[in-house]
């Protein structure tokens, strides 16, 4: 019965007895914890006495239910504390180790009586002193987080792998506390850890390029990086580039800004990436100059961005000969907000608007179609549409039919794909180190896809639709996607 006093039964050789000798108090502690785990109670350290040189003369360990909780009265103005359930009930079970002259420790006192029920075998893995986030669990968590698998999913996977939660050795809460403690340690030197990682990568491979800036308080404000594959891809596919600054990806609210292109399989590739402190002109100018330096001074022929005015000014200053176009995905995504759901649910309106924007072959055709839609739907006073019309030469395909866009602007799915790609590891709770780990893993996945596509193009052939020599030749010189 709960509250009764009794001495538990124990297997022969496991129960401690007064007079038992251990080489060290640590081995004695391990023995007592093993005994407690077998019997079904938790253990915590209690008191110790040391001599003048710091050596422990007495070490005592007690049942986790020893003592009583102190109840403190809180004032009206005090913040309410988190409610913690009562666990202590005055249990006196304990063990005491005393140091002998030969340096060994003897069990000088042992009380086996408990004033509470012991935990049943099926619940013993839940006892706090029996739980530990082991090195194996830590490694598995690191691997899962690198693959952007959250803590809950990682715990479920490990539980299945170990044959059930009882074999995991810890609970979900233990893992969350471990991660919280890790973040506290990282937070003190998060930026320095990231810089050190990049310095080490540069030491191993001199073609890895990065630059950074600190403020007057030695806090990281700007950092750009690009490895040898990024630079090689830019030389091959960097004529047309997409630049995005819409990602707030970490607890410091730094802006993540990737440079993205399209390869010979029409897949996204990364030319480089950076963190910026804000979206001001001077931050963009620093980044674009750093990017230009990393790429050997070769500016892109065409760059596609959102409508940020600071970005536009920085591009004009740093890339004066680069054609600047606005991303249609960012613009068209605003239709529901700027026009209202009534218009975007109108199939006829959306059909006419899509044909006007995408299918107009000349500026005159676009302007005529646009004017017709505006008049028919009474949108003459819509400020947003008027602004977009004023910027038509920066985003409507009919105004730059003579430019090669590499498939990056002709379809909104390009930016949508890029957004989904980076969005998988965008999280405002992430530290810079956590972000870097996920970024590296996702970049590896991106490059592995290109290898798969290359392998398919080299070692397989698409089925021909005709017997024309022209089609057969095209199959030989183009990738499968382009063909």
Secondary structure, DSSP 4 states (H G I P E B T S, - for coil): -TT--EE----TTTS--TT-EESSHHHHHHHHHHHHHHHT--EEEEEEEE-TTS-EEEEEEEETT-S-PPP-PPPTTSPPPPP----------EEEEEE-TTS-EEEEEEE-EESSPPPPGGGGGGSGGG----HHHHHHHHHHHHTT--HHHHHHHHHHHHTSGGGTSS-HHHHHHHHHHHHHHHHTSHHHHHHHHHHHHHHH-TT-EEEEEE-TTS-EEEEEEE-HHHHHHHHHHTTEEEE---EE-STT-PEEEEEEEE-TTS-EEEEEEEEES-S-HHHHHHHHHHHHHHTTT---SEEEE-S-HHHHHHHHHH-TTSEEEE-HHHHHTTHHHHH-HHHHT-HHHHHHHHHHHHH--SHHHHHHHHHHHHHHTT-TT-HHHHHHHHTGGGT-GGGGTTS--TTSSS-THHHHHHHHHHHTT--TT--HHHHHHHHHHHHHHHHHHHHHHHHHHHH--PPPSS--HHHHHHHHHS-TTT-
